[in-house]
């Protein structure tokens, strides 16, 4: 059993968006909260082997472990209280990634992606530790739980100052209960929890247009090492 992460679904320029990859792997475990831990950057446009191991799954590229998926802890998954769609759109106007972005081609939050090519979720900070943006669901992304996983990724990362301290997703625990229909305008919320060393913890929630909770997540982010000057 294999899966391939096509280059369109990249986060950094040469590896897959963490939330998207997590959602692809989590689908093999079925319903319930799932924790996906990313062990190495998911390579693009090559078949990756999915290996079941009891109640868990491993994703490998040759001998390299890319990710693991196991049953998740539901107690981590508090809902981030939403704002209105109008407030979320207003927050997006102040999205820090519009001017400074470590991964401007990211499928989920990259400002260099064209409408219809990327999700273009632009989470702006609300000043209380939360971020907010609107996901205008297209015909392609509607009805697909993997895109709810993707939407749960970046809006939580941007609750931390990722523009000045680039981070990548290390672990995502998520419960996805439903997927939006095409044409829905979903409010996606992120929330900062804490930082310790290179690790930052955040939460996120995707709210449907009618207010239902589509998915919620708890994330661990890893700051990239300082690059030599």
URVENPE-V148911 format. One record per residue. RES is the residue in three letters. SS is DSSP state (H for helix, E for strand, L for the rest). OMEGA is omega in whole degrees, 0 to 359 (NA if undefined). Layout:
# URVENPE-V148911
[[RES/SS/OMEGA] [RES/SS/OMEGA]]
This chain:
# URVENPE-V148911
[[UNK/L/182] [UNK/E/167] [UNK/E/180] [UNK/E/177] [UNK/L/181] [UNK/L/187] [UNK/H/177] [UNK/H/186] [UNK/H/180] [UNK/E/170] [UNK/L/162] [UNK/L/188] [UNK/L/187] [UNK/L/180] [UNK/L/186] [UNK/E/172] [UNK/L/187] [UNK/H/181] [UNK/H/179] [UNK/H/180] [UNK/H/178] [UNK/H/180] [UNK/H/178] [UNK/H/181] [UNK/H/182] [UNK/H/181] [UNK/H/180] [UNK/H/179] [UNK/H/177] [UNK/L/187] [UNK/L/179] [UNK/L/178] [UNK/L/181] [UNK/E/173] [UNK/E/176] [UNK/E/177] [UNK/E/180] [UNK/E/185] [UNK/L/178] [UNK/L/182] [UNK/L/181] [UNK/L/182] [UNK/L/185] [UNK/L/169] [UNK/L/174] [UNK/L/178] [UNK/E/176] [UNK/E/185] [UNK/E/177] [UNK/E/185] [UNK/E/175] [UNK/E/179] [UNK/E/185] [UNK/L/180] [UNK/L/181] [UNK/E/178] [UNK/E/174] [UNK/E/177] [UNK/E/186] [UNK/E/169] [UNK/E/189] [UNK/L/178] [UNK/L/183] [UNK/E/175] [UNK/E/181] [UNK/E/184] [UNK/E/172] [UNK/E/177] [UNK/E/180] [UNK/E/175] [UNK/E/183] [UNK/L/180] [UNK/L/184] [UNK/H/182] [UNK/H/179] [UNK/H/198] [UNK/L/173] [UNK/L/178] [UNK/L/173] [UNK/L/184] [UNK/L/184] [UNK/L/165] [UNK/L/178] [UNK/L/177] [UNK/H/179] [UNK/H/178] [UNK/H/180] [UNK/H/178] [UNK/H/178] [UNK/H/179] [UNK/H/182] [UNK/H/178] [UNK/L/181] [UNK/L/178] [UNK/L/183] [UNK/H/183] [UNK/H/177] [UNK/H/181] [UNK/L/180] [UNK/L/184] [UNK/L/180] [UNK/L/183] [UNK/L/190] [UNK/L/178] [UNK/L/182] [UNK/L/181] [UNK/L/185] [UNK/L/190] [UNK/L/183] [UNK/L/180] [UNK/L/178] [UNK/L/178] [UNK/L/181] [UNK/L/172] [UNK/E/182] [UNK/L/178] [UNK/L/175] [UNK/E/180] [UNK/L/176] [UNK/L/172] [UNK/L/186] [UNK/L/186] [UNK/L/175] [UNK/E/181] [UNK/E/184] [UNK/L/179] [UNK/L/180] [UNK/L/182] [UNK/L/179] [UNK/E/168] [UNK/E/179] [UNK/E/173] [UNK/E/178] [UNK/E/173] [UNK/E/175] [UNK/E/191] [UNK/L/180] [UNK/L/177] [UNK/L/181] [UNK/L/186] [UNK/L/179] [UNK/L/176] [UNK/L/184] [UNK/L/184] [UNK/H/181] [UNK/H/180] [UNK/H/170] [UNK/H/174] [UNK/H/180] [UNK/H/181] [UNK/H/179] [UNK/H/186] [UNK/H/192] [UNK/H/181] [UNK/H/175] [UNK/H/179] [UNK/H/182] [UNK/L/171] [UNK/L/172] [UNK/L/183] [UNK/L/185] [UNK/L/180] [UNK/L/180] [UNK/L/180] [UNK/L/185] [UNK/L/180] [UNK/E/173] [UNK/E/180] [UNK/E/177] [UNK/E/181] [UNK/E/178] [UNK/E/171] [UNK/E/185] [UNK/E/170] [UNK/E/177] [UNK/E/185] [UNK/L/184] [UNK/L/175] [UNK/L/183] [UNK/L/174] [UNK/L/173] [UNK/L/180] [UNK/L/177] [UNK/L/171] [UNK/E/183] [UNK/E/174] [UNK/E/180] [UNK/E/183] [UNK/E/170] [UNK/E/180] [UNK/E/178] [UNK/E/176] [UNK/E/180] [UNK/E/176] [UNK/E/175] [UNK/E/184] [UNK/L/180] [UNK/L/183] [UNK/E/173] [UNK/E/180] [UNK/E/183] [UNK/E/172] [UNK/E/177] [UNK/E/178] [UNK/E/172] [UNK/E/180] [UNK/E/177] [UNK/L/182] [UNK/L/180] [UNK/L/177] [UNK/L/180] [UNK/L/178] [UNK/E/180] [UNK/E/181] [UNK/E/178] [UNK/E/188] [UNK/E/171] [UNK/E/186] [UNK/E/169] [UNK/E/180] [UNK/E/180] [UNK/E/177] [UNK/E/178] [UNK/L/178] [UNK/L/176] [UNK/L/179] [UNK/L/178] [UNK/L/181] [UNK/L/NA]]
